[in-house]
Amino acid sequence: MPLELVTVPCLSDNYAYILHDADSGATAVADVPDAMAVEAALKNLGWTLSHILVTHHHDDHIGGVDALRAATGAKVVGNAADASRLPRLDISVSPGDRLEFGTDTLEILDVSGHTIGHIAYFFGNAHVLLSGDSLMALGCGRLFEGTPAQMHASLTRMAALPDDTKICSGHEYTQANARFALSVHPDNAALKARAEKVNLLRKDGHPTVPTTLAEEKATNPFLRTDDPAIRRLLGMESATNTEVFAEIRARKDRF
């Protein structure tokens, strides 16, 4: 059976993601902003948690980890290089590692930029990417610690995954990201259509995530640094992709 994926709203605009392998019973949650919200979802689903996957150290992603581990006995997985800022790790991983999860295999990706040591988890069979605050729906995370070159390299790494990959990002920022995206790529028909769809989803209170990598590559300006229309608008026709990314990120920070 395919991997089951459930999006769990937490706090004011965070998301946790529960993933369940029905064949083995393995069940993981990606980031835990709120232990009670995740526990309630697990109870409703009738699933027993086996893994807690941590992407990075910010409190709105790890604030409920210890309580959820105490309640479920699940093993906490995180980046060994960032362990000093994370809850106690039961399973330490590093970029390039692979972790068995039921009938699937998790690949650990370095996606530093938002923070140094931020990792993402890619389910190789199911084509699911738990991207935290790195690649986001129509955007990317603010660069609190990393450089534009680091984040651009991280986005390029994720953009090389299969187009049907589901992108599970950590926040409901898509409406604001769409407004900004249109400011740097106003003639993108796919982006206009997506912005309208996002507005309808939020009007009805529905999440706008997960999305797909194909959709992001078509509409997310942070993945389109080589687009001639964006480069013309920025006046950066001869700049490097990293320079274009840095300018788009700086404009987003001021938007």
Secondary structure, 3 states (H helix, E strand, C coil): CCCEEEEEEECCCEEEEEEECCCCCCEEEECCCCHHHHHHHHHHHCCCCCEEECCCCCHHHHCCHHHHHHHHCCEEEEEHHHHHHCCCCCEEECCCCEEEECCEEEEEEECCCCCCCCEEEEECCCCEEEEECCEECCEECCCCCCCHHHHHHHHHHHHCCCCCCEEEECECCHHHHHHHHHHHCCCCHHHHHHHHHHHHHHHCCCCCCCEEHHHHHHHCHHHCCCCHHHHHHHCCCCCCHHHHHHHHHHHHHHC
